[in-house]
Amino acid sequence: MEQITWKEFEKVELRVGTIIAVEDFPEAKIPAYKLTIDFGEIGIKRSSARITEYYTKEELIGKQI
């Protein structure tokens, strides 16, 4: 496995967003949630996560990821 250099790492942009909505994702092969995440100036983005066995939908609202 090849590692990136420090110079390459400095170009990586890390962002934190707040989960504002969580829905069931019944179409997923493995149980998952559909997440709506607010990234502030970047805007609202949607994603999914296979974390149904670790969190309830209510626990995820307001969490930062």
N, C-alpha and C positions, 0 to 999 in steps of 0.2 A: 504494500500500500504506500503510495507516494504522498508526502506531506507538502502543503503549500509553504512558500517562504513567508517571512514576516512582512516583506514588502507587498506580497499578494494579499495577505491577511488584512493589512491596513486599508485595502480597497473594499472589503466586505462591509455591507451596510446592515446593521442589526436594528430591528425595530420592535417595539413593544406595543401591543394593542389590548383593548379591553373587550371581553366578550359581552355583547349586548343582547344576543338572542341565541337560543338553542332549540333545535327541532329534532325529532326522530328522523332517521334516515332508513326507512324500510327497504329501499331498493339495494342497499349495500349487501354484499355477500357475507360480510362479517358485521355484527351489530355496531352501529356508529351513530354519531350525532352530526347534524349540519350546524355549523357555527357561523354567526355573523359577528365580525370583529371590527371595532372602530379603531383605526390607526391615526386618528386626529387629522393632521394636514394632508395625509396621503388619501384619506377617505375610508369608506366602509368596504371591507373585503369579506368574501365568503370562503369557507373551507370546511373540511370534515375531519373528524377524529374518531378513532376506534378506542374510546375510553369509557364506554358505557358500564363496564364492570367496576370502574374506579370512582366515578362521579355520577350524581344525579343531575338532571338538567338544571334544577334550581341551584345546586352548588356551584355551577359553572358561571352563572350570570354575575358579572362584575369582576371576574378573575382576569388578571393580566397575563398575557402569554407572549 
